[in-house]
Amino acid sequence: MHFDLVDRVVELSAQHIITLKLVSGAEEYLQDHFPTFPVLPGVMMLEAMVQAGRRLLETHPSAAPDRPLVLGRVRALKYGKFVKPGSTLRVRVDLTKDLGGGEFDCRGEAVLLDPSAEPTAEPPTAVSGRLTFRPARLAAAPGPVNGG
């Protein structure tokens, strides 16, 4: 099963990307999380940042062209507000450092755009953290079984 958590790319440059994820009550993972209080699972918020980061980095000159980028490490991950159906998650990922070898450090933040909330100067943060992307490791060729 594949969850596409980027509904729209709002802005894209060599250094950052801004995407939107519209959270619908019809999304199947909300049926069990939680039955009486449906909210976007935290791991899906993280995945929204990862998917945005991949889109930012997929055409970077240092990216390995033959291997997809995967999440290598997460640091300083913080959750703030619940994201309920009917809300929008605005994700921004900034490239902070090209580590070489196809690896990148990024900073991600997703803010909650809730149409029912009172307008404020700054939307509340739903999740933020630092992400390291690396090329996927190639599977080793199968060797002989039982020394044969």
C-alpha positions in Angstrom: 0.0 0.0 0.0 1.4 3.4 -0.9 0.4 6.6 0.8 1.1 9.8 -1.2 1.3 12.5 1.3 2.2 15.3 -1.1 -1.0 16.6 -2.7 0.5 19.7 -4.2 4.0 21.3 -4.5 3.5 25.0 -3.8 7.1 26.1 -4.1 10.3 24.4 -5.2 13.9 25.8 -5.4 17.3 24.2 -5.2 17.3 24.9 -1.4 13.8 24.3 -0.2 10.3 22.9 -1.0 6.9 23.7 0.3 4.1 21.1 -0.1 0.5 20.7 1.0 -1.3 17.6 2.3 -5.1 17.9 2.6 -6.2 15.6 5.3 -9.5 13.9 4.4 -11.7 11.9 6.8 -11.9 9.3 4.0 -8.2 8.3 4.5 -8.2 4.7 5.8 -5.6 5.1 8.4 -7.8 7.6 10.3 -10.4 4.9 10.9 -8.3 3.4 13.7 -6.3 6.4 14.8 -8.4 7.0 16.9 -12.0 5.8 16.4 -13.6 8.6 18.4 -11.0 11.2 17.8 -9.5 10.8 14.3 -6.1 12.5 13.8 -3.2 12.1 11.4 -0.7 9.7 12.9 2.6 11.2 13.9 4.5 8.7 11.6 2.4 10.0 8.7 3.4 13.6 9.5 7.0 12.5 9.5 6.4 10.6 6.2 4.9 13.8 4.7 8.2 15.6 5.4 10.2 12.7 4.0 8.3 12.6 0.8 8.7 16.4 0.4 12.4 16.1 1.1 12.8 13.4 -1.6 11.1 15.6 -4.1 13.4 18.4 -3.2 16.6 16.3 -3.5 15.7 13.9 -6.4 17.2 16.3 -9.0 20.1 17.6 -6.9 23.4 17.2 -8.8 24.9 15.2 -5.9 22.0 12.7 -5.7 22.8 9.2 -6.9 20.9 8.8 -10.1 20.5 5.0 -9.9 19.4 4.7 -6.3 16.4 6.3 -4.6 16.9 8.3 -1.4 15.7 6.9 1.9 15.5 8.3 5.3 18.7 7.6 7.1 18.3 9.4 10.4 15.9 11.6 12.3 17.0 14.0 15.0 15.2 16.5 17.2 11.7 15.3 16.2 9.0 17.3 18.0 5.3 17.0 17.7 3.0 20.0 18.4 -0.6 20.0 17.3 -3.0 17.3 16.3 -4.0 17.3 12.6 -7.7 16.5 12.2 -9.6 15.7 9.1 -10.5 18.8 7.1 -7.1 20.4 8.0 -4.2 21.0 5.7 -0.6 20.2 6.6 1.9 22.7 5.0 5.3 21.1 4.9 8.6 22.9 4.3 11.9 21.1 3.9 15.1 23.0 3.6 18.4 21.5 2.5 20.9 22.4 5.1 24.0 20.5 4.0 25.2 18.2 1.2 27.2 15.6 3.1 28.7 14.0 0.0 28.3 10.5 -1.3 24.6 11.3 -2.1 23.7 12.0 1.5 22.0 15.2 2.6 20.9 16.9 5.9 17.6 18.8 5.9 15.4 20.6 8.3 11.7 20.0 8.1 8.6 21.6 9.6 4.9 21.0 9.0 2.4 23.6 10.2 -1.3 23.1 10.7 -3.6 25.1 8.5 -7.0 24.6 10.2 -9.9 26.3 8.5 -12.0 26.3 11.7 -9.2 28.0 13.8 -9.0 31.7 14.5 -6.5 33.4 12.3 -3.2 33.9 14.0 0.0 35.5 13.0 1.8 32.1 12.7 0.1 28.7 12.2 0.9 26.2 14.9 3.6 23.6 14.3 2.4 20.0 14.0 5.9 18.4 13.6 9.5 19.5 13.1 12.8 17.8 13.0 16.1 17.3 11.2 16.3 14.6 8.5 19.2 12.9 6.9 18.6 11.3 3.5 21.0 8.7 2.0 20.9 6.5 -1.1 19.2 3.2 -0.7 21.7 0.3 -0.3 21.8 -2.1 -3.2 20.8 -5.7 -2.4 23.7 -8.1 -2.4 23.5 -10.8 -5.0 22.4 -14.1 -3.5 25.4 -16.5 -2.9 25.5 -20.2 -2.9 23.4 -22.0 -0.3 25.1 -24.4 2.1 28.6 -23.7 0.7 27.5 -25.2 -2.6 
